[in-house]
Amino acid sequence: MAQLQANDDRPRRLREGVAIVGDAPAFDEDQHLLVLYASTPTERAMLEAYLEDATGHLAPEHRPAVAWIEDVKHDDHLGHAGLKEGLALSPHLTITPIGVAWRPKSPDLQSWREIMLWMRLIESNWLQRGVLRRQPKRCAIVIGEAGAHSALRAKYDRLSATGLDLHDEDDATSFANYVALQAALTIERDARTATGQTIKYPRHVKRSIWGRPAFQAQLAQISKETGQSLDEVKTTARACLKELVPKVRAPHVSLSGSFARNVSRLGYEQNLVYDKEKAQAIRDLAITQPTAFVWTHKTHIDGFAMLMMSRNEAYPLVHLIGGDNMAFFGVGYLMKRAGTVFIRRSIDCPIYKVALQSYLSYLLEKRFPVSWALEGTRSRNGKLMPPRFGILKYVVEAAAKENMQDLKIVPISIYYDLIAELGDYAVEQTGATKRKESLAWFADYLRSLRRPLGRISLGIGDPVSVDTSAKDFTEAYEAGPESFSVELQKLAFEASVSVNAVTPITPSALLTLALTGAAPTALTEAEIVDQLWSLGRWAHERGYPLTEDLLEADKERIGAVARAMIEMGVVSRYDGGLEAVFSIAEGKHFEASYYRNNAIHFFVNKAIAELALAKTIEAAPAGSVDAFWNEVADLRNLFKFEFFYPTLDEQKAEIEEELNRYDAGWKSRLASGGARELLSEFTPLVSHAVLRPFAEAYSIVADIILEQDGSETIDEKLVVAKALKLGKQAFLQRRITSEESIGKLMFANGYKLAVNRGLAPEGGADLKAARMSFVNKLNDVTKRLRLIGEIAEKERARGLDSDGAENSGLRLTVVGNE
């Protein structure tokens, strides 16, 4: 190995001002081996000077043995000189790693320029020479925690106990490779004391994984199964690890935090909103147990929000997992070196799968949290999307490989007062192609953030525990993909329910719920406030979470959100009459529905109950209660691709509790023919705002499927393409209420529902009657929704409640100069 050569002007003694961090070895009768880690000639010169200072006065027979290690590029292990020979001296050695750390110019707030200079300093011999000469206080000799030769050997032997010959080198060389890696990791860890870094981050990860016998055994198995030579498999594995594992550096970690804060501040307020006590409890969890954060994906800066919260609370470095489409020039470079893991969007290479699983297993074992979007991609309609199992599968499998009993999956809801890119989502829902991510695209996105967008908030759900050693889990895992998939679905469902539970109702959600429910009718400010108060009071009485501005009736902040929605063009204001009226702006119903859908899950049970009550109006009184519950089950099934439900019995209990709040004798009233009156009292009515878009979208899909003849293939792309065209016609003819019912996602779910009901196989003329029944069902649902909308309009026309908005303290001024 070519050793680093020290500078010609190296100091004979360590320069004054250079700090010594750690406990210096006591060179007594014990035998010592000093392992010196230098990355540049300047660092080697500093260590040589320290060595002279520390041991030059000792008699030759009492001086410690010395070995050098350095980072050799494109190698499976660190380079070392003298280490193999030093380890052979005695099994009773005390081994002390010693290295060099470089401090940032400012330990607290750092400018981008200072961080960039620090990044360069760590790897630039020329800069290091200058800093050592002019600012020696920025240099430190780091004396790592000493280890016993016998303890290191015992650990190495345990790791190697596979019964396979997995080493290309002899045992002594392999053991030296292992000790070199442990020394470097110790120095990196203990250097944080010198640099002031509070974030724990991993180093030498690829070499650590490569040196694991289990990983080498898996590569050998792939070679045996595929017929590839072991050398070919190892070459591919090296490339996969290089592609996957970020080369994390402290300056990049600092710079990424600064970058995230500056991007978010373009439009959002500086401080994140979250429960600090809960965030700190989760930090303590992440330090002691393998932890995975799964979060809702609403916008491009969700990952930045996670990053900022984790840095605020001094979490170990959270490794964000994202698609490699986001690893574009500039941003990809920075974020990868700050811990982001960019993975392929399609994984079909067995070697890549083993590398990914081994890497995730390493992170979990070393207590570095992993993090990814639960839905896999951004929600394009504001609701929580169905969870994707890909990354969850790899993470849980990685935990299972290590027999982890305490994996914690922490659901996190990220939500915003307003979102900048809703216009793009709306265009995509009309069938347009999503723009490819690039540096130019990112620059345009940053420009879109330059407007007041309110706050970024995070809701932290209760952790979901996974014991991979449990009997049920083990049996499912060993039974094969189908059984294991069921376990994953349970985990994902539990996480999704937890996420929904901590996603609070926001002012923008209530405002758009009121306006979309009234559409196409415009509302006065008094009517809007009455609706906000009525909906907010309803939610608060049931213990549903609301944002602080709603809980505290903060009229200034609520008004600011309303004004921002007007400025963004989502809400329209008309001043030409006797008083100002507000409505969803033309062509902006999709954007408005997005904000409403952020909190729609809290209103689903009530909406289903309203629709079921409307159904019982036509039922015979004697069987009205049974008719009601039958309709609840039917509606639950109708919208099952849109919402997450508890079990049917649990949902029925929740709906019954809701009805009892209005009238404990509701069953008797139904049995006596009082369904319509009970429905009129079931205020505030919400089903026309909550369920109508989905029912109308499904009805369009149902019409298309009905018209297909027996010889025509019915597939999702065909149905969605036709539905986009027919939906536009239906809106122009006012057969549907608004353009928010015209969207790819709802049409796709409508198609999935038809397939689930056996209505969309290839051909099948005998399905005509079943398809007609499906059309009639949806027509009946939309008819009832119109009825409920009319009842709500009449209720609104009666005026403000005497104890409502006028006395609530929630009176707001939508436009500041009024």
SVG drawing of the C-alpha trace seen along z (x, -y; Angstrom):
<svg xmlns="http://www.w3.org/2000/svg" viewBox="-95 -49 110 74">
<polyline fill="none" stroke="black" stroke-width="0.4" points="0.0,0.0 1.3,-3.4 1.6,-5.3 0.9,-9.0 4.0,-11.1 4.2,-14.0 4.9,-17.5 8.5,-18.5 7.9,-21.3 6.1,-19.0 6.4,-20.2 8.8,-18.3 6.4,-19.0 2.7,-19.4 1.8,-23.0 0.6,-25.1 -3.2,-25.5 -4.1,-22.1 -6.5,-20.4 -6.1,-16.9 -9.5,-15.3 -9.8,-12.0 -7.7,-10.2 -4.1,-9.7 -2.9,-6.1 -0.9,-5.4 2.2,-3.6 2.8,-1.3 3.7,2.3 0.8,3.2 1.6,3.7 0.1,1.0 -0.7,0.7 -1.5,-2.8 -3.6,-2.8 -3.1,-6.2 -5.7,-7.3 -4.6,-10.0 -6.3,-11.0 -3.9,-13.7 -0.1,-14.4 -0.9,-17.2 -2.9,-14.9 0.0,-12.4 2.5,-15.1 0.2,-16.2 0.0,-12.6 3.7,-12.1 4.3,-15.2 1.8,-14.0 3.5,-10.6 6.8,-12.3 5.4,-14.4 3.6,-11.5 6.2,-8.8 9.6,-10.4 10.7,-10.5 10.1,-6.8 12.8,-4.2 12.7,-2.2 11.6,1.0 8.6,-0.9 7.4,-2.6 4.1,-1.4 3.8,0.4 2.4,-1.9 0.3,-1.1 -1.2,-3.5 -4.6,-3.3 -6.0,-5.4 -9.1,-5.5 -8.3,-3.9 -10.8,-4.6 -12.5,-1.7 -11.5,0.9 -13.4,3.3 -11.4,2.4 -9.3,-0.4 -5.6,-0.6 -3.3,0.2 0.5,0.5 2.0,2.3 -1.3,3.3 -1.1,7.0 2.4,7.2 1.3,5.2 -1.6,7.4 0.7,10.5 2.8,9.1 0.6,10.3 -3.0,11.3 -2.9,9.0 -2.5,5.7 -4.4,2.5 -5.3,1.0 -5.9,-2.8 -7.1,-4.5 -5.9,-8.1 -7.0,-10.5 -7.5,-14.2 -10.6,-16.3 -11.3,-19.7 -13.7,-22.1 -16.1,-24.3 -15.3,-28.1 -18.5,-28.7 -19.9,-25.9 -23.4,-27.4 -25.1,-29.3 -23.0,-28.7 -23.4,-30.4 -23.5,-28.4 -20.1,-29.7 -18.6,-28.6 -20.1,-25.1 -18.8,-24.8 -15.3,-25.8 -15.5,-23.3 -16.5,-20.6 -13.4,-21.4 -11.2,-21.6 -11.8,-18.1 -10.4,-16.7 -8.0,-19.4 -4.4,-19.0 -3.7,-22.6 -6.4,-24.1 -5.5,-22.0 -1.9,-23.3 -3.2,-26.9 -5.6,-26.4 -3.0,-24.6 -0.7,-27.5 -3.2,-30.3 -6.0,-28.8 -4.6,-25.8 -7.6,-25.9 -9.7,-24.5 -7.5,-21.3 -7.8,-18.5 -6.0,-15.2 -8.8,-12.7 -7.8,-9.8 -10.5,-7.2 -11.7,-4.8 -9.2,-2.0 -10.1,1.7 -8.6,5.0 -7.1,7.2 -8.8,10.2 -12.3,8.6 -11.9,7.5 -10.7,11.0 -13.7,12.6 -16.2,10.4 -14.5,11.0 -14.6,14.8 -18.4,14.6 -19.0,12.7 -17.0,15.2 -18.6,18.3 -20.5,19.3 -18.6,22.5 -17.8,21.0 -14.6,19.7 -15.7,16.2 -12.4,14.3 -10.2,13.7 -7.2,13.1 -5.6,15.1 -7.2,14.9 -4.5,12.5 -5.1,10.1 -8.9,10.3 -8.6,9.7 -6.4,6.6 -9.0,5.3 -11.6,5.7 -9.6,3.9 -8.7,1.1 -12.4,0.5 -13.3,0.6 -10.5,-1.9 -11.8,-4.3 -15.4,-4.1 -14.3,-4.8 -12.3,-7.9 -15.3,-9.1 -17.6,-8.7 -15.4,-10.3 -14.5,-13.2 -18.0,-14.6 -16.8,-15.9 -14.2,-18.0 -16.4,-19.3 -19.4,-20.0 -21.6,-17.8 -24.7,-16.5 -26.0,-14.3 -24.8,-10.7 -24.2,-9.5 -22.7,-6.4 -19.3,-6.0 -17.5,-3.3 -20.8,-1.6 -19.9,0.2 -16.9,1.7 -18.9,2.8 -21.5,4.5 -18.9,6.1 -17.0,7.5 -20.1,9.3 -20.0,13.1 -23.8,13.3 -23.6,10.8 -20.8,12.8 -22.7,16.0 -25.7,14.5 -23.5,13.5 -22.1,17.0 -25.7,18.4 -26.6,16.1 -23.6,17.2 -24.6,20.8 -28.2,20.2 -27.5,18.1 -24.4,19.7 -22.5,16.4 -19.0,16.6 -18.5,15.3 -16.2,12.6 -18.9,11.3 -21.5,11.3 -19.1,9.5 -18.4,6.9 -22.1,6.2 -22.6,6.1 -19.8,3.5 -21.6,1.4 -25.0,1.8 -23.5,0.8 -21.8,-2.2 -25.2,-3.2 -27.2,-2.7 -25.0,-3.8 -24.6,-7.6 -21.1,-8.9 -22.3,-10.9 -20.1,-13.8 -20.7,-16.1 -20.5,-19.3 -23.0,-18.0 -25.3,-17.1 -25.0,-20.7 -25.5,-22.1 -28.6,-20.0 -30.2,-21.3 -29.5,-24.9 -30.7,-24.2 -34.0,-22.7 -34.7,-25.6 -34.0,-28.2 -36.2,-26.3 -39.1,-26.1 -38.8,-29.7 -39.5,-30.8 -43.2,-30.4 -43.7,-28.9 -43.2,-30.3 -39.9,-29.6 -41.0,-27.5 -42.4,-24.0 -45.5,-23.1 -45.4,-19.8 -45.7,-18.3 -42.2,-18.7 -42.7,-16.4 -43.8,-13.6 -41.0,-14.4 -38.5,-14.0 -40.0,-10.8 -39.7,-9.4 -36.0,-10.6 -35.4,-8.6 -37.0,-5.6 -34.9,-6.0 -31.7,-6.1 -32.5,-2.8 -34.6,-0.8 -34.6,-0.2 -37.0,-2.8 -38.7,-3.6 -40.7,-6.8 -43.5,-6.6 -45.0,-9.9 -47.8,-11.3 -46.6,-12.7 -48.3,-16.0 -45.6,-18.1 -42.0,-18.1 -40.7,-19.5 -42.2,-16.8 -38.7,-15.2 -37.3,-18.6 -39.9,-18.9 -38.9,-15.5 -35.2,-16.6 -35.8,-19.8 -37.8,-18.2 -35.2,-15.5 -32.4,-18.1 -34.3,-20.3 -34.6,-17.4 -31.1,-16.0 -32.2,-12.6 -29.6,-10.2 -29.2,-10.8 -32.6,-9.9 -32.0,-8.2 -34.7,-9.4 -35.5,-6.7 -36.7,-8.1 -36.8,-7.3 -33.8,-7.8 -35.8,-10.2 -35.1,-12.8 -31.3,-12.3 -30.9,-15.0 -27.9,-17.2 -27.1,-19.4 -29.8,-18.5 -29.1,-14.8 -25.4,-15.3 -26.0,-17.2 -28.9,-15.1 -27.1,-11.8 -24.1,-13.0 -26.5,-14.1 -28.0,-10.6 -30.7,-10.3 -30.9,-6.8 -32.0,-6.9 -33.3,-3.6 -34.3,-2.2 -38.0,-2.5 -38.0,1.0 -36.0,3.7 -35.6,7.0 -31.9,7.7 -31.3,10.3 -27.9,8.8 -29.4,5.3 -32.2,6.7 -29.6,8.4 -27.5,5.2 -30.6,3.1 -31.8,5.5 -28.3,5.7 -28.0,1.9 -31.4,1.4 -30.5,4.1 -27.2,2.4 -29.0,-1.0 -31.6,0.5 -29.1,2.5 -26.9,-0.6 -30.0,-2.6 -30.1,-4.9 -33.8,-5.6 -35.0,-5.1 -37.8,-7.2 -40.0,-7.1 -43.4,-8.2 -46.1,-5.7 -48.0,-6.2 -44.9,-5.9 -45.8,-9.0 -47.5,-12.3 -51.2,-12.4 -52.7,-14.1 -56.1,-14.6 -55.4,-15.5 -56.6,-12.2 -54.2,-9.6 -53.4,-7.4 -53.3,-3.6 -49.9,-2.6 -47.2,-1.1 -45.6,2.1 -42.3,2.0 -40.0,0.2 -42.0,1.5 -41.4,5.0 -37.7,4.5 -37.5,2.8 -39.5,5.6 -37.6,8.3 -34.3,6.6 -35.5,6.7 -36.6,10.3 -33.1,11.3 -31.7,10.0 -34.6,11.4 -35.4,8.0 -38.1,8.0 -38.5,4.3 -38.8,2.6 -40.9,-0.6 -42.8,-2.1 -43.7,-5.7 -46.5,-7.2 -46.1,-11.0 -48.7,-13.2 -47.2,-16.3 -49.7,-18.9 -49.7,-22.5 -51.9,-25.5 -51.5,-25.9 -49.6,-24.0 -47.9,-25.7 -48.1,-23.0 -51.8,-22.1 -52.2,-23.6 -49.8,-20.9 -51.8,-18.2 -55.0,-19.5 -53.4,-19.4 -52.2,-15.8 -55.7,-14.7 -57.0,-15.9 -54.6,-13.3 -51.5,-15.5 -48.0,-13.9 -46.2,-14.7 -43.1,-16.8 -39.8,-15.0 -37.7,-16.1 -34.6,-18.0 -32.6,-21.0 -34.7,-23.3 -37.9,-21.8 -36.6,-22.3 -35.8,-26.0 -39.4,-26.5 -40.7,-24.8 -38.7,-27.1 -40.2,-30.1 -43.7,-28.8 -43.0,-28.8 -42.4,-32.6 -45.8,-33.5 -47.3,-33.3 -48.3,-29.7 -48.7,-29.6 -47.2,-26.9 -45.8,-23.4 -47.1,-21.1 -46.3,-17.5 -48.5,-15.2 -46.7,-12.2 -48.8,-9.0 -48.4,-6.2 -45.6,-3.8 -46.6,-0.4 -44.5,2.4 -43.2,5.2 -41.8,8.3 -40.2,10.4 -39.6,13.2 -43.2,13.6 -44.8,16.9 -47.5,15.4 -45.0,13.2 -42.5,16.0 -45.1,18.4 -46.3,15.8 -42.8,14.9 -41.8,18.5 -45.1,19.4 -44.2,17.3 -45.0,14.0 -48.8,14.3 -48.9,14.9 -46.2,12.3 -48.2,9.8 -51.1,10.1 -48.9,9.2 -47.6,6.2 -51.1,5.1 -52.0,5.2 -49.0,3.1 -49.7,0.6 -53.4,0.3 -52.5,-0.3 -50.0,-2.9 -52.5,-4.6 -55.2,-4.7 -52.7,-6.2 -51.7,-8.9 -55.3,-9.8 -55.9,-10.1 -53.1,-12.7 -54.0,-14.8 -56.0,-17.7 -58.7,-19.6 -57.4,-22.9 -59.1,-26.2 -58.4,-25.6 -60.1,-22.2 -63.3,-23.6 -63.4,-26.6 -63.3,-24.4 -65.7,-21.9 -68.2,-24.7 -67.7,-26.1 -67.6,-22.8 -70.8,-21.7 -72.6,-24.9 -71.3,-24.9 -72.3,-26.3 -74.0,-28.7 -71.7,-31.5 -71.7,-32.2 -71.5,-35.5 -68.9,-35.9 -71.5,-35.4 -72.6,-32.1 -69.0,-31.0 -68.3,-31.8 -71.4,-30.1 -70.4,-26.9 -66.9,-27.1 -68.2,-27.4 -70.8,-24.6 -68.3,-22.2 -65.6,-23.1 -67.9,-22.7 -69.1,-19.4 -65.6,-18.1 -64.4,-19.4 -67.3,-17.8 -66.3,-14.5 -62.7,-14.9 -61.3,-15.2 -58.0,-17.1 -58.2,-20.7 -55.4,-23.1 -54.7,-25.7 -56.1,-28.5 -59.5,-26.7 -59.4,-25.7 -58.5,-29.2 -60.8,-30.9 -57.8,-32.8 -59.7,-35.1 -56.5,-36.8 -54.8,-33.6 -58.0,-32.0 -58.6,-35.2 -55.0,-35.1 -55.6,-31.6 -58.8,-32.7 -57.1,-35.8 -54.2,-33.7 -56.6,-31.3 -58.2,-34.2 -54.8,-35.5 -53.8,-32.1 -57.0,-32.1 -58.6,-29.1 -61.4,-31.1 -63.2,-33.8 -64.7,-37.0 -67.5,-39.1 -68.1,-42.6 -70.7,-43.9 -73.8,-43.3 -75.1,-44.4 -72.4,-42.4 -69.3,-40.4 -69.9,-36.7 -67.3,-33.9 -67.2,-30.7 -64.8,-28.3 -63.1,-30.1 -63.9,-28.9 -61.7,-25.9 -60.3,-25.6 -62.6,-23.0 -59.9,-20.4 -57.5,-22.6 -60.3,-23.4 -61.2,-19.7 -57.6,-18.9 -57.7,-21.1 -61.1,-19.6 -59.8,-16.1 -57.0,-16.6 -59.6,-16.2 -62.3,-14.3 -61.7,-11.1 -63.2,-12.6 -66.5,-13.2 -66.9,-9.9 -68.9,-8.1 -71.4,-11.0 -71.6,-11.2 -72.4,-7.5 -75.0,-7.8 -76.7,-10.7 -76.9,-8.8 -78.3,-5.7 -80.9,-7.9 -81.9,-9.2 -82.3,-5.7 -84.6,-4.8 -87.0,-7.6 -88.3,-5.3 -88.2,-2.1 -91.2,-0.6 -91.2,-1.9 -91.2,1.7 -88.0,2.6 -86.3,-0.8 -83.7,-0.1 -82.5,3.0 -82.6,1.0 -80.4,-1.6 -77.7,0.9 -77.8,2.7 -77.2,-0.6 -74.3,-1.4 -72.7,1.8 -73.4,1.2 -72.0,-2.3 -68.9,-1.1 -68.3,1.3 -69.0,-1.3 -66.3,-3.7 -63.8,-1.1 -61.1,-2.2 -61.3,-5.8 -61.2,-5.5 -59.7,-3.4 -62.3,-1.8 -62.3,0.1 -64.1,3.4 -67.8,3.3 -68.9,3.9 -66.6,1.1 -67.9,-1.3 -71.5,-0.5 -70.8,-1.2 -69.3,-4.6 -72.2,-5.5 -74.7,-4.5 -72.9,-6.6 -73.1,-9.5 -76.9,-9.1 -77.4,-8.8 -75.8,-12.2 -78.8,-13.7 -81.5,-11.4 -81.1,-8.4 -84.5,-7.2 -83.5,-7.3 -84.4,-3.7 -88.0,-4.3 -88.2,-7.4 -87.1,-5.4 -89.6,-2.7 -92.4,-5.3 -91.5,-6.8 -89.4,-9.8 -86.3,-9.3 -86.7,-12.6 -87.2,-14.7 -84.2,-13.0 -82.0,-13.7 -83.0,-17.4 -81.9,-17.5 -78.6,-15.7 -76.8,-19.0 -74.3,-20.1 -74.9,-17.9 -71.7,-17.0 -72.3,-14.0 -73.0,-16.2 -69.6,-17.8 -67.7,-14.6 -69.0,-11.8 -70.7,-13.5 -67.4,-13.9 -66.6,-10.2 -70.2,-9.0 -70.3,-11.3 -67.0,-10.1 -68.0,-6.4 -71.2,-7.0 -69.3,-8.2 -67.2,-5.1 -70.3,-2.9 -71.9,-4.5 -68.8,-3.8 -68.6,-0.1 -72.4,0.3 -71.9,-0.8 -69.1,1.7 -70.2,4.6 -69.2,8.2 -66.3,8.2 -64.5,5.1 -61.6,5.3 -62.1,3.2 -59.0,2.0 -58.2,-0.8 -56.4,-3.1 -59.3,-2.9 -61.9,-3.6 -60.0,-6.5 -59.4,-8.1 -63.0,-7.8 -64.2,-9.0 -62.1,-12.2 -63.9,-13.1 -67.4,-12.0 -66.8,-13.8 -66.3,-17.1 -69.5,-16.7 -71.4,-15.7 -70.2,-18.9 -71.1,-21.1 -74.6,-19.5 -74.6,-20.0 -75.2,-16.3 -72.4,-16.4 -71.9,-19.3 -68.4,-20.4 -65.1,-19.7 -63.6,-18.1 -65.5,-14.9 -63.3,-14.7 -60.0,-13.2 -57.8,-10.3 -57.5,-9.0 -61.2,-8.8 -61.9,-7.3 -59.2,-4.7 -60.7,-3.8 -64.1,-3.6 -62.7,-1.1 -61.1,0.9 -64.5,1.0 -66.1,2.4 -63.4,5.0 -63.8,5.9 -67.5,6.4 -66.8,8.6 -68.2,6.0 -65.2,5.4 -63.7,8.6 -63.0,8.9 -66.2,9.1 -69.1,10.8 -72.5,9.6 -74.2,11.5 -72.9,8.8 -75.3,6.2 -77.9,6.6 -75.2,6.5 -73.7,3.4 -77.1,1.7 -77.6,2.5 -74.3,0.8 -75.4,-2.3 -78.7,-2.4 -77.1,-2.1 -74.8,-5.1 -77.6,-7.1 -79.6,-6.5 -76.7,-7.6 -76.2,-10.8 -79.9,-11.5 -79.8,-11.2 -76.8,-13.4 -78.7,-16.1 -81.5,-15.8 -79.2,-16.2 -77.6,-19.2 -81.0,-20.8 -81.8,-20.2 -78.5,-21.8 -79.2,-24.8 -82.6,-25.3 -81.0,-25.0 -78.4,-27.6 -81.1,-29.9 -82.7,-30.0 -79.9,-32.3 -77.2,-32.1 -77.7,-30.1 -78.6,-32.3 -75.7,-30.8 -73.5,-30.3 -70.9,-32.4 -72.1,-35.7 -71.2,-34.7 -68.4,-32.3 -65.5,-34.8 -64.7,-33.3 -65.8,-36.4 -63.2,-37.0 -62.4,-39.5 -61.6,-37.7 -60.0,-40.7 -57.8,-42.8 -58.9,-46.3 -62.6,-45.8"/>
</svg>
